[in-house]
Amino acid sequence: MKIKGVFFAIFAASMWAISGIMSEMLFTRYLVSPEWLVSTRLLISGILLTLLTVVSEKEKLSRLVRSSDVVSLLLFSIVGMLGVQYTYFKAIQYSGAAIATILQFTGPIFIFLYLVSQKEKSANLAEFFLLILTFSGIFFIVTQGNLQKLEISGLGFLMGIASAITLAFYTLQPRKLLVSYGEVPIVGLGMLIAGLVFQLIHPVWRPNFDGDFFSACLVAAIVFFGTALAFLFYLSSLRFIEASLASVLTAFEPILATILSILLFHHTFGKIQLMGFVAVIASVIVLTRLSNKPNP
C-alpha cells in the first residue's frame, strides 16, 4: 500500500510540473495572460472540487457555510489560494517554469521560519545550516555567482519568492479549517471563491488571445490534470504514506520542470545554477524531514 501512496504523490508532483510547462507554452506561444489563466484555472477547478464535496461530504459543507469559520475561509481563499496561484503564474511568465517552480519550492523554509518565530518549533544547528544552504542555492540560481548581473528577471524572482511566501500562508493559515472540515471542502471552496473574486480582474469569457485546438487542450489539461486531479492524487497519497514523505516526493516537481524546460524550450542553465538547484532541493527535503520530527 505504501508503494501506491508513493506513486500517487509522484504523479501529483509530475502533473504540477507539466502544468507549469504547459502554462509557459501558453504564455510564450499564444501570449495568454497569467490573469486569464489563473481566473480560468481557479474557477473551473473550484466548481469541480466543490461539486465533489456536495456529492461526498455534503454535511461538512453545510456545517461550514453556517459557521463563523467562513471569515477564515475567505481569508484563505483571497490571500492564500489566489495569492499563490497568481504569483506562481506571473513568475512563470517572467522567468520560466523551472525557475518559478524551484523558487516556490522554498515555501517550507518560510513555514519553518514562521513556526520558529511563533515558538511553535525550536531551531537547531543543523536546521540553521540548511537555511543557509537554501538561500545560498537561490543566490547561485539568480546570479550565477556574479553580483553584477541577474541571470533571471528581477520581477520573476520577486514573484517566485512571493509565491513561496503565499504558499507558506496557504499552508499555515487554514490548519484549523482543515482539521474541522477536511481538505477537499476547504480547497474546493477556496478555489471557487478565489476564482469568483478574480472574475472582477479578468473574466473567463475574455481570453484576449487567438487560440486554437492545441491551446484549448493545454488549458483543459492545466485545469483537469494539473489542478483538480493532481490535488486529489496528492490527498489520496496521504492515506498510504505520512505527510512528511509526501512533501519530500513533491521534489519531483522542480526536477521534472527543469528537465522539461531544457528539452522543450532549450533553456540553458550554467553549472553554478544547477548546483543551486541541487542545493535548494536537497536542503528543503532534509529540512522538511527534520521539521516533521517531534521536539524533545
FENHU-V407429 format. One record per residue. N is the residue number from 0. PHI is phi in radians with two decimals (999 if undefined). Layout:
<<N/PHI> <N/PHI>>
//
This chain:
<<0/999> <1/-1.12> <2/-1.06> <3/-1.09> <4/-1.10> <5/-1.09> <6/-1.08> <7/-1.05> <8/-1.16> <9/-1.15> <10/-1.07> <11/-1.08> <12/-1.08> <13/-1.13> <14/-1.12> <15/-1.13> <16/-1.12> <17/-1.13> <18/-1.06> <19/-1.11> <20/-1.13> <21/-1.13> <22/-1.12> <23/-1.09> <24/-1.05> <25/-1.13> <26/-1.22> <27/-1.53> <28/-1.60> <29/-1.99> <30/0.99> <31/-1.17> <32/-1.45> <33/-1.00> <34/-1.08> <35/-1.16> <36/-1.16> <37/-1.09> <38/-1.01> <39/-1.21> <40/-1.08> <41/-1.17> <42/-1.14> <43/-1.21> <44/-1.11> <45/-1.10> <46/-1.10> <47/-1.07> <48/-1.24> <49/-1.20> <50/-1.09> <51/-1.08> <52/-1.14> <53/-1.04> <54/-1.32> <55/-1.78> <56/-2.41> <57/-1.09> <58/-1.12> <59/-1.12> <60/-1.09> <61/-1.11> <62/-1.16> <63/-1.17> <64/-1.19> <65/-1.66> <66/-1.83> <67/-1.30> <68/-1.19> <69/-1.05> <70/-1.09> <71/-1.11> <72/-1.10> <73/-1.10> <74/-1.11> <75/-1.06> <76/-1.15> <77/-1.43> <78/-1.47> <79/-1.39> <80/-1.14> <81/-1.15> <82/-1.09> <83/-1.20> <84/-1.19> <85/-1.16> <86/-1.13> <87/-1.15> <88/-1.21> <89/-1.18> <90/-1.13> <91/-1.10> <92/-1.04> <93/-1.57> <94/-2.29> <95/1.63> <96/-1.15> <97/-1.11> <98/-1.14> <99/-1.04> <100/-1.21> <101/-1.20> <102/-1.21> <103/-1.15> <104/-1.11> <105/-1.40> <106/-0.87> <107/-1.00> <108/-1.11> <109/-1.25> <110/-1.09> <111/-1.06> <112/-1.09> <113/-1.13> <114/-1.08> <115/-1.19> <116/-1.13> <117/-1.58> <118/1.04> <119/-1.45> <120/-2.66> <121/-1.84> <122/-1.71> <123/-1.95> <124/-1.10> <125/-1.11> <126/-1.19> <127/-1.09> <128/-1.09> <129/-1.14> <130/-1.09> <131/-1.07> <132/-1.12> <133/-1.08> <134/-1.22> <135/-1.15> <136/-1.07> <137/-1.08> <138/-1.04> <139/-1.16> <140/-1.14> <141/-1.37> <142/-2.03> <143/1.01> <144/1.45> <145/-1.92> <146/-1.20> <147/-1.43> <148/-2.57> <149/-1.53> <150/-1.47> <151/-2.26> <152/-1.06> <153/-1.06> <154/-1.19> <155/-1.11> <156/-1.11> <157/-1.08> <158/-1.17> <159/-1.11> <160/-1.17> <161/-1.08> <162/-1.18> <163/-1.19> <164/-1.20> <165/-1.20> <166/-1.11> <167/-1.10> <168/-1.09> <169/-0.99> <170/-1.44> <171/-1.49> <172/-1.07> <173/-1.59> <174/-1.00> <175/-1.20> <176/-1.10> <177/-1.14> <178/-1.15> <179/-1.36> <180/-2.16> <181/1.63> <182/-1.29> <183/-1.09> <184/-1.07> <185/-1.21> <186/-1.21> <187/-1.06> <188/-1.17> <189/-1.06> <190/-1.12> <191/-1.12> <192/-1.12> <193/-1.08> <194/-1.12> <195/-1.17> <196/-1.10> <197/-1.24> <198/-1.10> <199/-1.25> <200/-1.63> <201/-2.61> <202/-1.10> <203/-1.04> <204/-1.40> <205/-2.16> <206/-1.19> <207/1.01> <208/-2.67> <209/-1.58> <210/-1.69> <211/-2.48> <212/-1.08> <213/-1.14> <214/-1.14> <215/-1.12> <216/-1.14> <217/-1.09> <218/-1.10> <219/-1.07> <220/-1.15> <221/-1.10> <222/-1.23> <223/-1.44> <224/-1.51> <225/-1.43> <226/-2.18> <227/-1.11> <228/-1.18> <229/-1.07> <230/-1.09> <231/-1.14> <232/-1.14> <233/-1.12> <234/-1.09> <235/-1.11> <236/-1.10> <237/-1.25> <238/-1.32> <239/-2.03> <240/-2.33> <241/-1.25> <242/-1.09> <243/-1.11> <244/-1.19> <245/-1.08> <246/-1.12> <247/-1.11> <248/-1.18> <249/-1.20> <250/-1.08> <251/-1.08> <252/-1.11> <253/-1.14> <254/-1.13> <255/-1.18> <256/-1.08> <257/-1.17> <258/-1.07> <259/-1.18> <260/-1.10> <261/-1.18> <262/-1.28> <263/-1.59> <264/-1.88> <265/1.02> <266/-1.15> <267/-2.01> <268/-2.16> <269/-1.22> <270/-1.06> <271/-1.17> <272/-1.11> <273/-1.11> <274/-1.07> <275/-1.12> <276/-1.00> <277/-1.09> <278/-1.10> <279/-1.14> <280/-1.09> <281/-1.14> <282/-1.19> <283/-1.16> <284/-1.07> <285/-1.15> <286/-1.09> <287/-1.08> <288/-1.14> <289/-1.18> <290/-1.19> <291/-1.55> <292/-1.44> <293/-1.14> <294/-1.17> <295/-1.06>>
//
